[in-house]
Amino acid sequence: MTSGPPAPRPAGYSRRQRLLAAGLLIGAAAATIFVRRVLRPHGDQLGPLARDVLGWLPNFFAAVGSPFLWTMLDSRTVGPLRRWEFADNCLWVLVILTGYEVSQRFDPGQTFEWSDIVASVAGVVVAFVLYHGVLVRLSPPPARSAGGTGLP
């Protein structure tokens, strides 16, 4: 038997935050698949600009969605991440996507494109802005402890 009230649980993501993060992830994945499987085969018919955009757009969408996937799968996450933790996830996604793009130089069936790396950087920046512009603002303020500042 324990005496006294149970210890409070750490605040997790709210339902609205989970739905928004899942929506961003699903939307980015769906957009990537749509561009790669539906639009890209018709890129030549749409013109050179459309062909170029359809070339790097999957990288952009993958870079937007992947930090949210990483965050949702991170078993250590019990509440909204601190700014540096989400930035760390974004950095790892950027390293992985850039490494994949560079590895295409050595694969005869693939092509290396600087525009893909730029799209990955832009996507990670958009993910960071979405996280801090939307998800963090939806977070409840941290609970203040009796003798402290309430900061983790």
N, CA, C and O atoms as a DFTB+ gen file, in Angstrom:
608 C
 N C O
     1  1       0.837      -1.186       0.000
     2  2       0.000       0.000       0.000
     3  2       0.875       1.241       0.000
     4  3       1.939       1.282       0.618
     5  1       0.413       2.209      -0.684
     6  2       1.130       3.475      -0.714
     7  2       0.355       4.501       0.081
     8  3      -0.870       4.438       0.191
     9  1       1.072       5.419       0.617
    10  2       0.404       6.481       1.363
    11  2       0.428       7.755       0.538
    12  3       1.403       8.028      -0.162
    13  1      -0.618       8.518       0.615
    14  2      -0.682       9.781      -0.107
    15  2      -1.172       9.599      -1.532
    16  3      -1.359       8.478      -2.005
    17  1      -1.372      10.709      -2.199
    18  2      -1.871      10.644      -3.576
    19  2      -0.771      10.143      -4.519
    20  3       0.417      10.301      -4.238
    21  1      -1.176       9.542      -5.631
    22  2      -0.162       9.071      -6.583
    23  2       0.573      10.252      -7.207
    24  3       0.051      11.363      -7.288
    25  1       1.790       9.980      -7.642
    26  2       2.593      11.033      -8.286
    27  2       1.918      11.428      -9.593
    28  3       1.388      10.571     -10.299
    29  1       1.932      12.717      -9.922
    30  2       1.307      13.138     -11.176
    31  2       2.072      12.586     -12.378
    32  3       3.300      12.507     -12.369
    33  1       1.325      12.211     -13.403
    34  2       1.931      11.721     -14.644
    35  2       2.478      12.903     -15.433
    36  3       1.918      13.997     -15.371
    37  1       3.565      12.699     -16.175
    38  2       4.048      13.779     -17.023
    39  2       3.012      14.105     -18.097
    40  3       2.338      13.214     -18.616
    41  1       2.896      15.368     -18.414
    42  2       1.931      15.786     -19.435
    43  2       2.379      15.275     -20.789
    44  3       3.520      15.492     -21.196
    45  1       1.488      14.602     -21.483
    46  2       1.784      14.099     -22.818
    47  2       1.193      15.028     -23.856
    48  3       0.663      16.092     -23.537
    49  1       1.293      14.607     -25.098
    50  2       0.671      15.377     -26.164
    51  2      -0.831      15.362     -25.977
    52  3      -1.400      14.340     -25.593
    53  1      -1.471      16.469     -26.240
    54  2      -2.922      16.500     -26.203
    55  2      -3.462      15.759     -27.418
    56  3      -2.725      15.502     -28.370
    57  1      -4.730      15.422     -27.388
    58  2      -5.345      14.724     -28.514
    59  2      -5.246      15.565     -29.786
    60  3      -4.974      15.046     -30.869
    61  1      -5.468      16.860     -29.639
    62  2      -5.404      17.753     -30.793
    63  2      -3.994      17.800     -31.376
    64  3      -3.830      17.830     -32.596
    65  1      -2.980      17.806     -30.521
    66  2      -1.600      17.807     -31.002
    67  2      -1.273      16.510     -31.730
    68  3      -0.626      16.528     -32.777
    69  1      -1.720      15.382     -31.176
    70  2      -1.473      14.090     -31.829
    71  2      -2.150      14.033     -33.192
    72  3      -1.555      13.567     -34.164
    73  1      -3.387      14.503     -33.268
    74  2      -4.099      14.500     -34.541
    75  2      -3.413      15.398     -35.561
    76  3      -3.304      15.039     -36.734
    77  1      -2.955      16.555     -35.122
    78  2      -2.286      17.478     -36.028
    79  2      -0.963      16.899     -36.527
    80  3      -0.668      16.964     -37.720
    81  1      -0.165      16.332     -35.620
    82  2       1.107      15.725     -36.028
    83  2       0.869      14.545     -36.965
    84  3       1.570      14.393     -37.965
    85  1      -0.116      13.713     -36.645
    86  2      -0.437      12.582     -37.516
    87  2      -0.937      13.075     -38.870
    88  3      -0.599      12.500     -39.904
    89  1      -1.732      14.126     -38.866
    90  2      -2.227      14.690     -40.125
    91  2      -1.095      15.230     -40.986
    92  3      -1.088      15.036     -42.201
    93  1      -0.140      15.908     -40.360
    94  2       1.018      16.416     -41.104
    95  2       1.833      15.267     -41.688
    96  3       2.259      15.322     -42.842
    97  1       2.045      14.235     -40.892
    98  2       2.808      13.082     -41.358
    99  2       2.076      12.368     -42.489
   100  3       2.680      12.073     -43.521
   101  1       0.795      12.087     -42.314
   102  2       0.023      11.384     -43.343
   103  2      -0.082      12.231     -44.608
   104  3       0.041      11.710     -45.717
   105  1      -0.308      13.530     -44.446
   106  2      -0.382      14.416     -45.610
   107  2       0.917      14.445     -46.391
   108  3       0.900      14.411     -47.622
   109  1       2.048      14.508     -45.691
   110  2       3.351      14.519     -46.368
   111  2       3.609      13.188     -47.073
   112  3       4.111      13.166     -48.197
   113  1       3.268      12.090     -46.419
   114  2       3.461      10.779     -47.050
   115  2       2.561      10.619     -48.276
   116  3       3.005      10.138     -49.319
   117  1       1.300      11.023     -48.148
   118  2       0.378      10.918     -49.277
   119  2       0.824      11.798     -50.443
   120  3       0.742      11.387     -51.600
   121  1       1.294      13.004     -50.140
   122  2       1.761      13.903     -51.197
   123  2       2.989      13.329     -51.895
   124  3       3.116      13.436     -53.114
   125  1       3.895      12.719     -51.126
   126  2       5.093      12.108     -51.713
   127  2       4.712      10.974     -52.658
   128  3       5.220      10.895     -53.776
   129  1       3.830      10.110     -52.213
   130  2       3.398       8.983     -53.050
   131  2       2.669       9.490     -54.288
   132  3       2.897       8.992     -55.390
   133  1       1.796      10.472     -54.115
   134  2       1.038      11.019     -55.244
   135  2       1.974      11.612     -56.300
   136  3       1.808      11.366     -57.495
   137  1       2.946      12.385     -55.856
   138  2       3.875      13.004     -56.805
   139  2       4.698      11.935     -57.523
   140  3       4.850      11.980     -58.744
   141  1       5.228      10.973     -56.763
   142  2       6.109       9.957     -57.365
   143  2       5.370       9.004     -58.289
   144  3       5.889       8.643     -59.346
   145  1       4.171       8.595     -57.910
   146  2       3.475       7.549     -58.662
   147  2       2.480       8.075     -59.691
   148  3       2.254       7.430     -60.714
   149  1       1.882       9.237     -59.434
   150  2       0.830       9.730     -60.322
   151  2       1.331      10.859     -61.226
   152  3       1.128      10.812     -62.439
   153  1       1.978      11.865     -60.652
   154  2       2.359      13.033     -61.444
   155  2       3.666      12.873     -62.211
   156  3       3.759      13.304     -63.360
   157  1       4.675      12.262     -61.597
   158  2       5.984      12.157     -62.245
   159  2       5.948      11.474     -63.612
   160  3       6.632      11.932     -64.527
   161  1       5.177      10.394     -63.789
   162  2       5.159       9.768     -65.119
   163  2       4.674      10.697     -66.231
   164  3       4.969      10.467     -67.404
   165  1       3.939      11.733     -65.872
   166  2       3.414      12.668     -66.857
   167  2       4.192      13.987     -66.876
   168  3       3.747      14.956     -67.492
   169  1       5.333      14.032     -66.218
   170  2       6.111      15.259     -66.109
   171  2       6.561      15.819     -67.442
   172  3       6.579      17.035     -67.630
   173  1       6.925      14.950     -68.370
   174  2       7.371      15.420     -69.692
   175  2       6.252      16.127     -70.440
   176  3       6.507      17.067     -71.192
   177  1       5.034      15.691     -70.244
   178  2       3.885      16.303     -70.917
   179  2       3.534      17.658     -70.308
   180  3       2.930      18.503     -70.969
   181  1       3.913      17.861     -69.055
   182  2       3.565      19.101     -68.352
   183  2       4.558      20.227     -68.592
   184  3       4.261      21.377     -68.269
   185  1       5.717      19.935     -69.144
   186  2       6.703      20.965     -69.432
   187  2       7.935      20.845     -68.558
   188  3       7.930      20.108     -67.572
   189  1       9.005      21.573     -68.918
   190  2      10.276      21.440     -68.183
   191  2      10.211      21.931     -66.739
   192  3      10.834      21.333     -65.862
   193  1       9.477      22.999     -66.475
   194  2       9.386      23.491     -65.096
   195  2       8.671      22.481     -64.216
   196  3       9.116      22.192     -63.105
   197  1       7.573      21.947     -64.707
   198  2       6.834      20.946     -63.939
   199  2       7.690      19.704     -63.709
   200  3       7.649      19.115     -62.630
   201  1       8.456      19.309     -64.707
   202  2       9.330      18.143     -64.572
   203  2      10.376      18.386     -63.483
   204  3      10.667      17.492     -62.689
   205  1      10.940      19.593     -63.445
   206  2      11.922      19.913     -62.410
   207  2      11.297      19.908     -61.017
   208  3      11.858      19.346     -60.077
   209  1      10.137      20.536     -60.894
   210  2       9.453      20.587     -59.596
   211  2       9.071      19.181     -59.139
   212  3       9.246      18.840     -57.969
   213  1       8.557      18.373     -60.046
   214  2       8.184      17.001     -59.693
   215  2       9.401      16.161     -59.340
   216  3       9.270      15.125     -58.689
   217  1      10.584      16.594     -59.762
   218  2      11.816      15.888     -59.413
   219  2      12.203      16.070     -57.957
   220  3      12.621      15.113     -57.305
   221  1      12.071      17.288     -57.436
   222  2      12.503      17.530     -56.055
   223  2      11.364      17.548     -55.046
   224  3      11.628      17.515     -53.844
   225  1      10.125      17.599     -55.478
   226  2       8.995      17.703     -54.542
   227  2       8.896      16.526     -53.567
   228  3       8.576      16.755     -52.400
   229  1       9.155      15.265     -53.984
   230  2       9.123      14.181     -52.996
   231  2      10.140      14.367     -51.871
   232  3       9.852      14.024     -50.724
   233  1      11.318      14.901     -52.175
   234  2      12.310      15.163     -51.123
   235  2      11.782      16.191     -50.134
   236  3      11.975      16.057     -48.926
   237  1      11.118      17.215     -50.649
   238  2      10.558      18.247     -49.787
   239  2       9.522      17.651     -48.845
   240  3       9.572      17.885     -47.637
   241  1       8.585      16.884     -49.386
   242  2       7.536      16.297     -48.552
   243  2       8.105      15.294     -47.554
   244  3       7.649      15.227     -46.413
   245  1       9.095      14.517     -47.976
   246  2       9.724      13.570     -47.050
   247  2      10.414      14.305     -45.906
   248  3      10.381      13.848     -44.764
   249  1      11.038      15.443     -46.208
   250  2      11.731      16.219     -45.174
   251  2      10.738      16.902     -44.234
   252  3      11.058      17.129     -43.068
   253  1       9.554      17.228     -44.715
   254  2       8.539      17.823     -43.833
   255  2       7.963      16.762     -42.899
   256  3       7.805      17.018     -41.705
   257  1       7.650      15.588     -43.415
   258  2       6.969      14.567     -42.618
   259  2       7.859      13.755     -41.706
   260  3       7.422      13.340     -40.633
   261  1       9.097      13.518     -42.105
   262  2       9.966      12.609     -41.351
   263  2      10.274      13.062     -39.919
   264  3      10.282      12.212     -39.029
   265  1      10.529      14.349     -39.641
   266  2      10.777      14.717     -38.241
   267  2       9.568      14.440     -37.338
   268  3       9.733      14.118     -36.162
   269  1       8.361      14.564     -37.888
   270  2       7.172      14.263     -37.093
   271  2       7.069      12.767     -36.831
   272  3       6.687      12.357     -35.735
   273  1       7.408      11.945     -37.827
   274  2       7.415      10.493     -37.628
   275  2       8.435      10.130     -36.562
   276  3       8.135       9.356     -35.653
   277  1       9.629      10.679     -36.666
   278  2      10.689      10.391     -35.702
   279  2      10.247      10.800     -34.301
   280  3      10.493      10.081     -33.332
   281  1       9.603      11.939     -34.199
   282  2       9.139      12.427     -32.901
   283  2       8.062      11.514     -32.332
   284  3       8.069      11.203     -31.141
   285  1       7.132      11.086     -33.188
   286  2       6.049      10.229     -32.704
   287  2       6.563       8.855     -32.304
   288  3       5.989       8.230     -31.412
   289  1       7.624       8.365     -32.931
   290  2       8.161       7.044     -32.628
   291  2       9.188       7.057     -31.511
   292  3       9.573       5.999     -31.014
   293  1       9.636       8.230     -31.111
   294  2      10.655       8.337     -30.064
   295  2      10.051       7.888     -28.737
   296  3       9.168       8.551     -28.192
   297  1      10.528       6.772     -28.227
   298  2       9.950       6.195     -27.011
   299  2      10.214       7.059     -25.783
   300  3       9.531       6.912     -24.769
   301  1      11.181       7.947     -25.858
   302  2      11.478       8.797     -24.699
   303  2      10.530       9.968     -24.593
   304  3      10.503      10.649     -23.567
   305  1       9.741      10.222     -25.644
   306  2       8.887      11.390     -25.678
   307  2       7.630      11.147     -24.859
   308  3       6.813      10.296     -25.210
   309  1       7.471      11.879     -23.784
   310  2       6.245      11.783     -22.993
   311  2       5.448      13.076     -23.082
   312  3       4.298      13.119     -22.646
   313  1       6.011      14.082     -23.614
   314  2       5.325      15.357     -23.768
   315  2       5.947      16.103     -24.921
   316  3       6.822      15.574     -25.606
   317  1       5.508      17.322     -25.144
   318  2       6.099      18.096     -26.239
   319  2       7.610      18.212     -26.069
   320  3       8.110      18.450     -24.970
   321  1       8.307      18.044     -27.147
   322  2       9.767      18.120     -27.106
   323  2      10.230      19.537     -26.852
   324  3       9.549      20.507     -27.189
   325  1      11.389      19.635     -26.258
   326  2      12.029      20.938     -26.164
   327  2      12.514      21.319     -27.559
   328  3      12.690      20.457     -28.420
   329  1      12.722      22.591     -27.769
   330  2      13.109      23.087     -29.094
   331  2      14.331      22.364     -29.648
   332  3      14.348      22.005     -30.826
   333  1      15.343      22.144     -28.831
   334  2      16.567      21.519     -29.332
   335  2      16.335      20.065     -29.687
   336  3      17.002      19.544     -30.581
   337  1      15.390      19.375     -29.003
   338  2      15.135      17.972     -29.316
   339  2      14.500      17.822     -30.697
   340  3      14.888      16.938     -31.462
   341  1      13.527      18.678     -31.023
   342  2      12.928      18.601     -32.354
   343  2      13.944      19.046     -33.404
   344  3      13.984      18.489     -34.501
   345  1      14.763      20.043     -33.075
   346  2      15.816      20.471     -33.999
   347  2      16.801      19.325     -34.238
   348  3      17.293      19.157     -35.354
   349  1      17.089      18.548     -33.214
   350  2      17.960      17.382     -33.351
   351  2      17.335      16.359     -34.302
   352  3      18.026      15.808     -35.158
   353  1      16.038      16.104     -34.157
   354  2      15.345      15.200     -35.077
   355  2      15.413      15.725     -36.510
   356  3      15.644      14.960     -37.447
   357  1      15.213      17.024     -36.676
   358  2      15.287      17.630     -38.015
   359  2      16.677      17.470     -38.605
   360  3      16.823      17.169     -39.790
   361  1      17.695      17.669     -37.784
   362  2      19.070      17.533     -38.258
   363  2      19.358      16.111     -38.721
   364  3      19.977      15.912     -39.766
   365  1      18.911      15.116     -37.946
   366  2      19.138      13.721     -38.341
   367  2      18.403      13.382     -39.637
   368  3      18.936      12.667     -40.484
   369  1      17.193      13.888     -39.792
   370  2      16.453      13.659     -41.045
   371  2      17.223      14.273     -42.210
   372  3      17.338      13.659     -43.272
   373  1      17.744      15.464     -42.019
   374  2      18.511      16.123     -43.078
   375  2      19.776      15.341     -43.424
   376  3      20.119      15.204     -44.598
   377  1      20.466      14.830     -42.411
   378  2      21.672      14.023     -42.650
   379  2      21.316      12.761     -43.440
   380  3      22.022      12.399     -44.381
   381  1      20.232      12.099     -43.064
   382  2      19.836      10.867     -43.741
   383  2      19.436      11.153     -45.195
   384  3      19.877      10.452     -46.107
   385  1      18.608      12.172     -45.412
   386  2      18.179      12.482     -46.777
   387  2      19.342      12.946     -47.653
   388  3      19.406      12.605     -48.834
   389  1      20.258      13.722     -47.078
   390  2      21.427      14.174     -47.839
   391  2      22.340      12.985     -48.158
   392  3      22.851      12.868     -49.272
   393  1      22.539      12.113     -47.180
   394  2      23.346      10.924     -47.423
   395  2      22.755      10.045     -48.513
   396  3      23.477       9.499     -49.347
   397  1      21.431       9.914     -48.497
   398  2      20.769       9.126     -49.541
   399  2      20.974       9.781     -50.915
   400  3      21.227       9.095     -51.905
   401  1      20.865      11.082     -50.961
   402  2      21.034      11.779     -52.242
   403  2      22.468      11.648     -52.747
   404  3      22.688      11.412     -53.935
   405  1      23.442      11.798     -51.856
   406  2      24.850      11.666     -52.254
   407  2      25.136      10.233     -52.709
   408  3      25.908      10.021     -53.644
   409  1      24.516       9.251     -52.052
   410  2      24.749       7.853     -52.449
   411  2      24.248       7.574     -53.863
   412  3      24.676       6.603     -54.487
   413  1      23.361       8.398     -54.368
   414  2      22.844       8.197     -55.722
   415  2      23.908       8.471     -56.786
   416  3      23.759       8.042     -57.930
   417  1      24.968       9.174     -56.425
   418  2      26.077       9.395     -57.370
   419  2      26.734       8.075     -57.749
   420  3      27.301       7.951     -58.835
   421  1      26.663       7.092     -56.862
   422  2      27.355       5.819     -57.062
   423  2      26.418       4.716     -57.545
   424  3      26.857       3.584     -57.746
   425  1      25.147       5.024     -57.734
   426  2      24.170       4.055     -58.226
   427  2      23.901       4.370     -59.695
   428  3      23.399       5.451     -60.003
   429  1      24.218       3.459     -60.603
   430  2      24.066       3.751     -62.034
   431  2      22.632       4.100     -62.447
   432  3      22.442       4.810     -63.434
   433  1      21.638       3.627     -61.730
   434  2      20.256       3.904     -62.120
   435  2      19.694       5.190     -61.532
   436  3      18.546       5.539     -61.806
   437  1      20.470       5.894     -60.740
   438  2      19.995       7.096     -60.054
   439  2      20.815       8.309     -60.484
   440  3      21.889       8.173     -61.069
   441  1      20.287       9.502     -60.182
   442  2      21.020      10.734     -60.485
   443  2      21.091      11.607     -59.246
   444  3      20.135      11.700     -58.476
   445  1      22.228      12.239     -59.068
   446  2      22.434      13.186     -57.966
   447  2      21.956      14.561     -58.430
   448  3      22.314      15.014     -59.517
   449  1      21.157      15.212     -57.613
   450  2      20.651      16.554     -57.933
   451  2      20.810      17.465     -56.713
   452  3      20.376      17.123     -55.613
   453  1      21.433      18.623     -56.917
   454  2      21.549      19.598     -55.828
   455  2      20.174      20.115     -55.421
   456  3      19.956      20.444     -54.255
   457  1      19.249      20.188     -56.372
   458  2      17.909      20.682     -56.052
   459  2      17.208      19.773     -55.046
   460  3      16.375      20.246     -54.273
   461  1      17.529      18.473     -55.041
   462  2      16.951      17.563     -54.051
   463  2      17.456      17.885     -52.645
   464  3      16.702      17.815     -51.674
   465  1      18.733      18.237     -52.547
   466  2      19.286      18.596     -51.233
   467  2      18.685      19.914     -50.757
   468  3      18.350      20.054     -49.581
   469  1      18.548      20.875     -51.656
   470  2      17.920      22.157     -51.292
   471  2      16.471      21.921     -50.856
   472  3      16.009      22.532     -49.893
   473  1      15.757      21.045     -51.556
   474  2      14.370      20.733     -51.184
   475  2      14.317      20.072     -49.808
   476  3      13.398      20.339     -49.034
   477  1      15.281      19.219     -49.492
   478  2      15.324      18.583     -48.177
   479  2      15.562      19.616     -47.078
   480  3      14.927      19.560     -46.024
   481  1      16.470      20.552     -47.320
   482  2      16.730      21.619     -46.340
   483  2      15.472      22.460     -46.143
   484  3      15.095      22.764     -45.011
   485  1      14.829      22.835     -47.239
   486  2      13.605      23.638     -47.142
   487  2      12.508      22.881     -46.409
   488  3      11.779      23.471     -45.612
   489  1      12.381      21.580     -46.666
   490  2      11.366      20.780     -45.984
   491  2      11.597      20.680     -44.491
   492  3      10.648      20.743     -43.709
   493  1      12.852      20.527     -44.086
   494  2      13.175      20.461     -42.659
   495  2      12.880      21.809     -41.986
   496  3      12.383      21.846     -40.861
   497  1      13.183      22.899     -42.669
   498  2      12.878      24.233     -42.127
   499  2      11.365      24.395     -41.959
   500  3      10.906      24.913     -40.941
   501  1      10.590      23.955     -42.953
   502  2       9.128      24.032     -42.851
   503  2       8.630      23.174     -41.693
   504  3       7.740      23.598     -40.956
   505  1       9.186      21.973     -41.517
   506  2       8.792      21.116     -40.397
   507  2       9.073      21.800     -39.062
   508  3       8.241      21.771     -38.155
   509  1      10.249      22.416     -38.948
   510  2      10.618      23.107     -37.709
   511  2       9.654      24.263     -37.424
   512  3       9.224      24.458     -36.287
   513  1       9.324      25.018     -38.461
   514  2       8.401      26.151     -38.295
   515  2       7.002      25.643     -37.935
   516  3       6.339      26.215     -37.070
   517  1       6.553      24.573     -38.595
   518  2       5.237      24.013     -38.269
   519  2       5.197      23.528     -36.825
   520  3       4.223      23.769     -36.111
   521  1       6.249      22.849     -36.400
   522  2       6.279      22.329     -35.042
   523  2       6.206      23.465     -34.017
   524  3       5.403      23.432     -33.085
   525  1       7.059      24.460     -34.211
   526  2       7.109      25.532     -33.221
   527  2       6.036      26.592     -33.435
   528  3       5.668      27.299     -32.497
   529  1       5.538      26.706     -34.646
   530  2       4.492      27.685     -34.908
   531  2       3.100      27.184     -34.588
   532  3       2.196      27.975     -34.319
   533  1       2.922      25.856     -34.617
   534  2       1.587      25.305     -34.411
   535  2       1.544      24.392     -33.191
   536  3       0.806      24.660     -32.244
   537  1       2.333      23.311     -33.206
   538  2       2.222      22.314     -32.140
   539  2       2.628      22.849     -30.773
   540  3       1.966      22.562     -29.777
   541  1       3.696      23.612     -30.715
   542  2       4.134      24.130     -29.419
   543  2       3.123      25.138     -28.876
   544  3       2.901      25.205     -27.667
   545  1       2.515      25.915     -29.756
   546  2       1.517      26.893     -29.308
   547  2       0.260      26.217     -28.773
   548  3      -0.457      26.804     -27.962
   549  1      -0.018      24.979     -29.219
   550  2      -1.167      24.240     -28.713
   551  2      -0.882      23.565     -27.379
   552  3      -1.798      23.065     -26.725
   553  1       0.387      23.549     -26.971
   554  2       0.767      22.891     -25.725
   555  2       0.263      23.692     -24.538
   556  3       0.305      24.922     -24.538
   557  1      -0.216      22.975     -23.522
   558  2      -0.568      23.695     -22.308
   559  2       0.691      24.224     -21.642
   560  3       1.760      23.635     -21.806
   561  1       0.596      25.319     -20.896
   562  2       1.792      25.834     -20.225
   563  2       2.295      24.818     -19.218
   564  3       1.505      24.057     -18.658
   565  1       3.607      24.795     -18.979
   566  2       4.167      23.817     -18.027
   567  2       3.641      24.092     -16.625
   568  3       3.441      25.237     -16.221
   569  1       3.423      22.992     -15.895
   570  2       2.947      23.122     -14.510
   571  2       4.072      23.660     -13.659
   572  3       5.220      23.235     -13.788
   573  1       3.748      24.578     -12.804
   574  2       4.745      25.156     -11.922
   575  2       4.832      24.303     -10.656
   576  3       3.821      23.918     -10.069
   577  1       6.054      24.026     -10.263
   578  2       6.239      23.283      -9.021
   579  2       6.145      24.266      -7.852
   580  3       6.244      25.480      -8.031
   581  1       5.953      23.720      -6.670
   582  2       5.731      24.573      -5.493
   583  2       6.906      25.505      -5.232
   584  3       6.701      26.662      -4.865
   585  1       8.128      25.028      -5.414
   586  2       9.268      25.876      -5.074
   587  2      10.143      26.221      -6.253
   588  3      11.208      26.814      -6.082
   589  1       9.711      25.859      -7.450
   590  2      10.599      26.074      -8.589
   591  2       9.958      26.936      -9.660
   592  3       8.921      27.569      -9.460
   593  1      10.604      26.931     -10.771
   594  2      10.144      27.769     -11.889
   595  2       9.210      27.021     -12.812
   596  3       8.574      27.640     -13.664
   597  1       9.104      25.678     -12.670
   598  2       8.268      24.895     -13.560
   599  2       8.975      24.491     -14.821
   600  3       8.386      23.840     -15.685
   601  1      10.251      24.872     -14.945
   602  2      11.003      24.505     -16.131
   603  2      11.545      23.098     -15.992
   604  3      11.962      22.695     -14.907
   605  1      11.541      22.338     -17.098
   606  2      12.051      20.963     -17.019
   607  2      13.543      20.925     -16.831
   608  3      14.128      19.846     -16.746
